[in-house]
Amino acid sequence: MPTNNQSNQSPHRRAAHFRTDATQQGTGASPRTQAQPTPMQGRPAARMSTPAPGSTGAIGGTTSHLSARTAAATRRARANGSPRRGSGGGRGNGPKGVAILVAVLAGVAAFVALFFVLVLPRLSQGSNTNEPQVAAGQEVEVTIPDGSSTANIASILQQAGVISDSSAFVQEVQKQNADQKLKSGTYSLLTGSSVSNVIDQLMAGPNSTASTLQVPEGYTVAQVAALVEEKFGISSSDFIAQAKASNYVADYPFLSEAANDSLEGFLFPKTYDFAGQTVTADSIIRAMLDQYQAEVATLDLDTARQTLEARYGRSFTNYDVLTMASIIEKEALTDDDRPLVSSVFYNRIAASMPLQSDATLAYTLGREVTADDLTQDDPYNTYTNMGLTPTPVCNPGLASLTAAANPDDTGYYYFYITSSVHAFSETYEQHQQVIAQNSGA
């Protein structure tokens, strides 16, 4: 039965105070004069002594005596610009006072400059030691672990540079009443984003593929192992060694039907997100087995098997349905094809006809099947062996599982499927006619 065997493809101050020096005291002030007693009244003027050198002359018949030391000090003070008393000048207004004032102001200016250049930057830096120095607009991967509080999420985002103010984030989340709407997982975010945009993204859910594993329908255990090695660096050989039914049957009783200790068929195809988890071969396999269990629970297999038995005159196990679903997965191209392809295979089993599926032998050969291969003695050669294969030949998706459990009720025994032709026939002659008409299709 010629068929088209096409494998599925992978579809973020205080001013300083300066003391003036004591040298300012007395500058600009006249030396203290020593007043001499005036002559006693009645004494003759002739007895008055001659003024000492440097003294003032007699005024009104009296004489003022100044010592030589005092006179010299007075002359020096006047020479330095100190005004005489009563001249209208004040202290410190001379050239020396101006120089001191200028020096003081220069010192203050230097201190202020040093403060702004050296001290202030260090104070600012110390207060922001926890803030990342990340340029805005860079894409970063951020993982939000399960059970993270809003405060924890805000801290993670700030450390990554996605947001600059964790308090503003928390306040906005509370304002939007979004505490319970933020989803865990790994996100691809831009640094410097607005708080509202980040909250929207966290409510939408993880958007990063850094921790995800996308397993297409129809992949075998070996192909899944290759994906795991490429994505997480876990060697494919280690994954295959771990993927044994005996390692998991205690936790997953449905594996008791598995043949050859194989998990083929049970690793449910889906996109898995392992964000925030330690990824191992075991954790991946368990996630896939959990998903298989959940998906199959949506099918009423007990009722389905009863219907199959009544229609085709023989009993089928859940493992038979899974194996049939794996062959349908490899042969059908569309969801519309699946229940029809399923009916063809069940009809052939009921009529004691071989399935004649190229896909089953390709499973063990690992390549396209040629005409010469069809005579090989291989348990997966459904041209020479009757019934189903020993194990599933891939990991089918839910559509193929549904088709295997609920095939269409038809009289078809043959199908011819290409990208453009989907033909089903009841007789071999009709089948040959379809092939002849579409040999170039």
C-alpha positions in Angstrom: 0.0 0.0 0.0 2.1 2.9 -1.2 2.0 5.8 1.3 3.7 9.1 1.7 6.0 8.7 4.6 6.7 12.3 5.7 8.2 12.8 9.1 6.9 15.6 11.3 9.1 18.7 11.4 9.8 21.0 14.3 7.2 23.1 13.7 15.5 44.1 30.7 25.9 71.1 54.4 27.2 72.7 57.1 29.4 75.6 56.2 32.9 75.5 57.4 33.8 78.0 60.1 37.2 79.6 59.8 38.8 81.5 62.7 40.6 84.7 61.9 44.1 84.9 63.2 45.0 87.0 66.2 47.3 89.1 63.9 44.2 91.0 62.9 43.8 92.4 66.4 45.2 96.0 66.5 45.7 96.4 62.8 44.4 99.7 61.7 44.1 101.0 65.3 46.2 103.8 66.7 48.7 102.9 69.4 47.5 103.5 72.9 48.9 106.9 74.0 50.0 107.5 77.5 48.5 110.7 78.8 50.9 112.8 80.9 49.7 114.8 83.8 49.2 118.4 83.1 51.3 121.0 85.1 49.8 122.1 88.4 47.9 125.3 88.3 49.9 128.3 89.4 53.3 127.0 88.5 55.2 129.4 86.2 55.5 128.4 82.6 59.2 128.8 82.6 59.5 125.6 84.7 57.8 123.6 82.0 60.2 121.1 80.4 61.0 121.0 76.7 59.0 118.4 74.8 60.8 115.2 74.3 61.8 114.3 70.8 58.9 112.9 68.9 56.3 114.4 71.3 53.5 116.8 70.4 54.1 120.4 71.1 52.5 122.3 74.0 48.9 123.1 73.6 47.3 125.9 75.6 50.3 126.0 77.9 50.3 122.2 78.6 52.7 119.5 77.3 51.9 115.8 76.4 54.8 113.4 76.7 55.1 110.3 74.5 57.7 107.6 74.9 60.0 106.8 72.0 58.6 103.2 71.8 55.1 104.4 71.5 55.9 107.0 68.9 57.7 104.4 66.8 54.7 102.1 66.9 52.5 104.9 65.8 54.6 105.7 62.9 54.7 102.1 61.8 50.9 101.7 62.0 50.4 104.8 59.9 52.9 103.6 57.3 50.9 100.3 57.0 47.7 102.3 56.1 46.0 102.3 59.5 43.9 105.5 59.6 44.1 107.8 62.5 41.3 107.8 65.0 38.5 110.0 63.8 39.5 109.7 60.2 36.3 107.8 59.4 38.1 104.5 58.5 37.3 101.2 60.2 39.3 98.1 61.2 40.5 95.8 58.4 39.8 98.1 55.6 43.4 98.5 54.5 45.3 96.5 52.0 46.3 93.8 54.5 42.7 93.3 55.6 41.6 92.9 52.0 44.2 90.3 51.4 43.1 88.2 54.4 39.5 88.4 53.3 40.4 87.2 49.8 42.4 84.3 51.2 39.5 83.2 53.4 37.0 83.3 50.5 39.4 81.3 48.3 39.7 78.7 51.0 35.9 78.4 51.2 35.6 78.0 47.4 38.3 75.4 47.3 36.5 73.4 50.1 33.2 73.5 48.2 34.8 72.4 45.0 36.5 69.5 46.6 33.2 68.5 48.2 31.3 68.4 44.9 34.2 66.7 43.0 35.3 64.1 45.6 32.8 63.7 48.4 29.4 64.0 46.8 29.9 61.4 44.1 31.1 58.8 46.7 28.0 59.5 48.8 25.7 59.0 45.8 27.5 55.9 44.8 27.2 54.4 48.3 23.5 55.0 48.4 23.0 53.1 45.1 25.2 50.1 45.5 22.3 47.8 44.8 21.2 49.4 41.6 22.7 47.7 38.5 24.5 49.9 36.0 22.8 48.5 32.9 22.2 50.5 29.7 18.6 50.9 28.7 17.2 48.9 25.8 19.2 45.7 26.3 17.3 42.4 26.1 17.8 40.3 29.3 16.5 36.9 30.4 14.7 37.1 33.8 13.3 34.1 35.7 10.6 34.5 38.2 10.5 31.4 40.5 7.2 29.9 41.6 5.7 31.4 44.7 7.6 34.7 44.4 6.1 37.6 46.3 5.6 41.0 44.6 8.6 42.4 46.6 10.8 39.5 45.4 9.8 40.0 41.8 10.5 43.7 42.1 14.0 43.0 43.5 14.7 40.5 40.7 13.6 43.0 38.0 15.7 45.9 39.6 18.8 43.7 39.8 18.5 42.8 36.2 18.1 46.5 35.2 14.6 46.0 33.8 13.1 48.6 36.3 14.9 51.3 38.2 12.6 51.6 41.2 11.3 48.5 43.0 9.0 50.5 45.2 7.3 52.1 42.3 6.7 48.6 40.8 5.2 47.3 44.1 2.9 50.3 44.3 1.7 49.9 40.7 1.0 46.2 41.2 -1.0 47.0 44.3 -2.8 49.8 42.5 -3.8 47.4 39.7 -4.6 44.7 42.2 -2.4 42.4 40.1 -0.5 40.6 42.9 -2.1 37.2 42.1 -1.9 37.8 38.3 1.9 37.8 37.9 3.0 34.6 36.4 6.3 32.7 37.2 8.6 31.6 34.4 11.4 33.0 32.2 10.9 36.2 30.4 12.8 38.1 27.7 12.6 41.8 28.9 14.2 45.1 28.0 16.2 47.0 30.5 14.8 50.5 31.4 11.2 49.4 30.7 8.3 51.2 32.1 6.7 49.7 35.2 3.3 49.3 33.6 4.7 47.5 30.5 6.6 45.1 32.7 3.5 44.3 34.7 1.5 43.7 31.5 4.2 41.2 30.3 4.3 39.4 33.7 0.5 39.0 33.6 0.6 37.7 30.0 3.0 35.0 31.0 6.5 33.7 30.1 7.7 34.7 26.7 11.3 33.4 26.7 12.4 30.2 25.0 15.6 29.9 27.1 14.2 27.2 29.4 11.6 25.6 27.1 11.7 22.3 25.3 9.5 22.0 22.3 8.8 18.4 21.3 6.9 18.0 18.0 4.3 15.3 17.4 5.8 12.1 15.9 9.3 12.4 17.4 10.9 9.2 18.7 12.6 8.8 22.0 16.0 9.1 20.2 14.9 12.4 18.5 13.7 13.7 21.9 17.1 12.8 23.4 18.8 14.8 20.6 16.6 17.8 21.3 17.4 17.6 25.0 21.2 17.5 24.3 20.9 20.5 22.0 18.8 22.5 24.4 20.2 21.7 27.8 23.5 19.9 27.2 22.4 16.6 28.6 23.9 13.9 26.5 21.5 12.0 24.3 23.0 8.7 25.5 22.4 9.5 29.1 18.8 10.5 28.3 18.1 7.3 26.4 19.7 5.2 29.2 17.3 6.9 31.7 14.2 6.5 29.4 13.3 3.0 30.6 9.9 2.0 31.6 11.3 0.1 34.6 12.7 3.3 36.0 9.1 4.8 36.3 6.6 2.1 36.4 6.3 2.4 40.2 5.1 6.0 39.9 3.2 5.5 36.6 1.3 2.2 36.6 0.2 2.6 33.0 3.8 1.8 32.0 3.2 -1.8 33.0 2.0 -2.5 29.5 5.2 -1.1 27.9 7.1 -3.6 25.8 10.9 -3.9 25.5 11.2 -1.7 28.6 10.6 1.2 26.2 9.1 4.6 26.9 8.4 5.0 23.1 4.9 6.5 22.7 4.7 7.8 26.3 6.8 11.0 26.0 4.0 13.3 25.2 4.8 15.9 22.5 4.3 19.4 23.9 6.2 22.7 24.7 7.6 22.4 28.2 8.9 25.2 30.4 11.5 24.3 32.9 12.1 27.8 34.2 13.4 27.9 37.8 14.0 24.2 37.8 17.1 22.0 37.8 16.8 20.3 34.5 17.9 16.7 34.3 17.0 13.7 32.1 14.8 12.4 34.9 12.9 15.8 35.4 12.2 16.0 31.7 11.0 12.4 31.4 8.7 12.9 34.4 7.2 16.0 33.0 6.4 14.2 29.8 4.9 11.2 31.5 2.8 13.5 33.7 1.5 15.2 30.5 0.8 11.9 28.8 -1.3 10.8 31.8 -3.2 14.1 31.8 -3.9 14.0 28.1 -5.0 10.3 28.0 -7.4 11.0 30.9 -9.4 13.2 28.5 -10.1 10.1 26.4 -12.6 7.5 27.6 -10.5 4.5 26.7 -12.6 2.0 28.5 -15.6 2.9 26.3 -13.4 3.3 23.2 -12.0 -0.2 23.6 -15.5 -1.7 24.0 -16.6 0.0 20.8 -13.5 -1.2 18.9 -14.1 -4.8 20.1 -17.7 -4.7 19.0 -16.9 -3.3 15.6 -13.8 -5.3 14.7 -14.4 -8.5 16.5 -11.3 -8.5 18.6 -10.1 -6.9 21.8 -7.6 -4.1 22.1 -5.5 -2.9 25.1 -4.6 0.7 25.9 -1.1 -0.1 24.7 -2.6 -1.3 21.4 -4.4 2.0 21.0 -1.2 3.9 21.7 0.7 1.9 19.2 -2.0 2.4 16.6 -1.9 6.2 17.3 1.9 6.2 16.7 1.4 4.7 13.2 -1.4 7.1 12.4 0.9 10.0 13.5 3.5 8.9 10.9 1.1 8.3 8.1 -1.5 11.1 8.2 -0.8 14.6 7.1 -3.8 16.4 8.4 -6.2 16.1 11.4 -9.0 15.3 8.9 -6.9 12.3 7.6 -6.4 10.8 11.0 -9.7 9.1 11.7 -9.8 7.8 8.1 -6.3 6.4 8.3 -7.3 4.8 11.6 -10.3 3.1 10.0 -8.1 1.7 7.2 -5.7 0.1 9.7 -8.4 -1.3 11.9 -10.3 -2.7 8.9 -7.1 -4.4 7.7 -6.5 -6.0 11.1 -10.0 -7.3 11.2 -9.6 -8.7 7.7 -6.3 -10.4 8.7 -4.5 -8.1 6.2 -1.0 -6.8 6.9 -0.9 -3.0 7.7 1.7 -2.4 5.0 3.0 0.8 6.5 6.4 2.1 5.4 6.6 4.1 8.6 6.9 1.1 10.8 10.0 -0.3 9.1 11.5 3.2 8.8 11.4 3.3 12.6 14.1 0.6 12.9 16.0 1.5 9.7 16.2 5.2 10.6 15.7 6.2 7.0 13.3 6.1 4.1 12.2 2.6 3.1 13.0 1.2 -0.3 11.3 -1.6 -2.2 14.2 -3.9 -1.4 13.7 -3.2 2.4 10.1 -4.6 2.3 11.3 -8.2 2.4 13.5 -7.8 5.5 12.8 -10.0 8.4 12.2 -7.3 11.0 9.5 -7.3 13.7 8.6 -3.7 12.6 8.1 -4.8 9.0 4.3 -4.6 8.6 4.5 -6.0 5.1 5.7 -9.4 6.3 4.2 -9.4 9.8 0.6 -9.2 10.8 -0.9 -6.9 13.3 0.6 -4.0 15.2 4.3 -3.4 15.8 5.9 -4.6 19.1 6.0 -1.0 20.4 4.8 2.4 19.3 7.0 3.8 16.5 6.9 7.4 17.8 5.3 9.7 20.4 1.9 10.6 19.0 -0.1 13.8 19.8 -3.6 14.0 21.1 -5.2 14.1 17.7 -3.7 10.8 16.7 -4.6 9.3 20.1 -8.2 10.4 19.6 -8.3 8.9 16.1 -6.9 5.6 17.3 -9.6 5.5 20.1 -12.4 6.6 17.8 -11.8 5.7 14.1 -14.3 6.6 11.5 -16.6 3.7 10.5 -15.7 3.1 6.9 -15.2 0.3 4.3 -11.7 1.6 3.3 -8.7 -0.7 3.1 -6.4 1.6 1.2 -5.2 5.2 1.2 -3.0 7.3 -1.0 -1.8 10.5 0.7 0.6 13.1 -0.7 0.8 16.9 -0.1 -1.9 17.4 -2.7 -3.8 14.1 -2.8 -5.8 12.5 0.1 -7.6 9.5 -1.4 -9.1 6.5 0.3 -10.3 3.3 -1.4 -12.3 0.2 -0.6 -10.7 -2.1 -3.2 -7.2 -2.6 -4.5 -8.3 -1.8 -8.1 -9.7 1.6 -7.0 -6.4 2.2 -5.1 -4.3 1.4 -8.2 -6.5 3.7 -10.3 -5.9 6.5 -7.8 -2.2 5.9 -8.1 -2.2 6.0 -11.8 -4.2 9.2 -11.9 -1.9 10.9 -9.5 1.4 9.4 -10.3 2.8 12.9 -10.9 1.2 14.4 -7.9 
